[in-house]
Amino acid sequence: MLDVTTTFGPGLARTRHRLRDYPLALDAALALAVLVAMTVGSFADPHGPHGPTFGTRTPDALSLALMVLGAVALIFRRRRPMAVLAATGAVSLVELITGEPRAPVAMCAVVALYTVASRTDRPTTWRVGLLTMTGLTGAAMLAGPLPWYAQENLGIFAWTGMAAAAGDAVRSRRAFIDAIRERAERAERTREEEARRRVAEERLRIARDLHDVVAHHIALVNVQAGVAAHVMDKRPDQAKEALAHVREASRSALNELRATVGLLRQSGDPEAPTEPAPGLAVLDALVDTFRHAGLPVEVARSEDGPLPAAVDLAAYRVIQEALTNVQKHAGAGAKAEVSVVRVGSCVEVTVLDNGNGNGNGDRTGTGTDARPPEDGGGHGLMGMRERATALGGSCSAGPRYGGGFRVQAILPVKARTGSGEEQ
C-alpha cells in the first residue's frame, strides 16, 4: 500500500515552510480563491426548481466591483486584520442593501472575521463577532431587497458565527501548543541547570576527597622522611623503618587517588577499582598510620549500628584531616584523642590534642598564629565544615583551654542529599 505520509510528506513540509516564509503571497492566493468562489456563486440561483442552478442569473457591475474590492482587501488581512474586517464589512453591507440579485460578497467579511478571531483575545472576538453578525444580518433583514426571513439572511448569521467560533478555536489551539512548547523548553532548561548543579557538587566532593587523601599521606611522608634524614647516619635501622613507612604511605595515597579518580572514568574506559569508600570501619588502620609516624592516638567509640554511607565517609574524612593537622602543627610530644559517640539522632566526632601549636604553621593553614582559627581557615578546616554542612550538621574547630586544639563535628544520622531530601 502506498504510504502518503512517507511519499508526499517531505514535499508538503517544504511547501508549508515556503508559504510561511512568504505570508503575503499566501494571502494573495487565498484572496484569489475567495474571489473565484464569490464570482462562481454570483452566477448560481439558489431558488431553482430542482435546487441551485448555474447560469440562470448574472451579477451586475456593482456587485463584481464589490467582490474585487473585498478580495483585494483580504491580501492585507494579517497586517491589518481590523481594518480589513471593516473594509470587507462595508462592501458586504453595500451588497446586502443594493444587490439584486445578491452576490455572495459577505464571504470576504467571513474570512476577515475568522482572521480577527484567530489573532486577538476572546473578549475582542466576542465583541467584534457579535457586532459583525448583528450588523450584517440586521442590514440584510431590514434594508435588503429580500424578505427578512429569507434563507440567505439566516445564512449570513450562521456563516459569520461559525467564522468567529472557528477563529477562536484556532487561537486557543495555538495558545495551547505555545504553552506546551514553553513548558517543555522550561523543563529542559531546568534539567540542564539541575545537571550542571549536580556536576558542580560532584566536582566539589571529589576535590574534597582528593585534598583529604593527599594532605593526610603527604603529611605522613614528610614526617617519616624527616625522621629518616635525621637518623640516617647514626641509626640506619630506624631510618629503614621510617622509609618503609614512607613507602607504605605513598602506596596508600596512590591507591586512594586511583579509586577517587576512577569515579571520573567514562563507560568505555578501563574498569575502575571496586573498593568501597573509606569509613569508620577502617578507622583503626587510619590511626595506625599516625601511630607509625610517631603520633600517639587514643580512640573511643560508641556507635549503635552502621551509619549511612555519606555520614560514615564524612566522619572518616573529618578524623583524617584533624589528625593530619595535629601531625603537621601540634609540635613534638603532642598526643591526640579521637572519640566517635552516637548521641540521639546525631553522631559526634571529636579530635583533641595537647600540642603547643609551634609546628610549621598554625591550625588554620594560613601560615600565621595571629589569626584566630574560628575567623579564618585553610582548605582543611573549610573542607570539614563544608562536609558537615552538606549533610545538615556542623563542624567547629579552635584552641582548647589550657593548650591544644579541638575539632568537633556533629553529623545527623539521616543526612540530607543534594536535593534537600533525607536518606
HELIX and SHEET records of a PDB file:
HELIX    1   1 VAL A    4  ASP A   21  1                                  18    
HELIX    2   2 PRO A   23  SER A   42  1                                  20    
HELIX    3   3 ALA A   61  LEU A   74  1                                  14    
HELIX    4   4 PRO A   81  THR A   98  1                                  18    
HELIX    5   5 ALA A  106  ARG A  119  1                                  14    
HELIX    6   6 ARG A  122  LEU A  142  1                                  21    
HELIX    7   7 GLN A  151  VAL A  231  1                                  81    
HELIX    8   8 PRO A  236  VAL A  261  1                                  26    
HELIX    9   9 GLY A  262  LEU A  264  5                                   3    
HELIX   10  10 LEU A  280  VAL A  282  5                                   3    
HELIX   11  11 LEU A  283  HIS A  292  1                                  10    
HELIX   12  12 ALA A  309  HIS A  329  1                                  21    
HELIX   13  13 PRO A  373  ASP A  375  5                                   3    
HELIX   14  14 HIS A  379  ALA A  390  1                                  12    
SHEET    1   A 2 ALA A  44  ASP A  45  0                                        
SHEET    2   A 2 THR A  53  PHE A  54 -1                                        
SHEET    1   B 5 VAL A 297  SER A 302  0                                        
SHEET    2   B 5 ALA A 336  VAL A 343  1                                        
SHEET    3   B 5 CYS A 346  ASP A 353 -1                                        
SHEET    4   B 5 PHE A 405  PRO A 412 -1                                        
SHEET    5   B 5 SER A 394  PRO A 399 -1                                        
END                                                                             
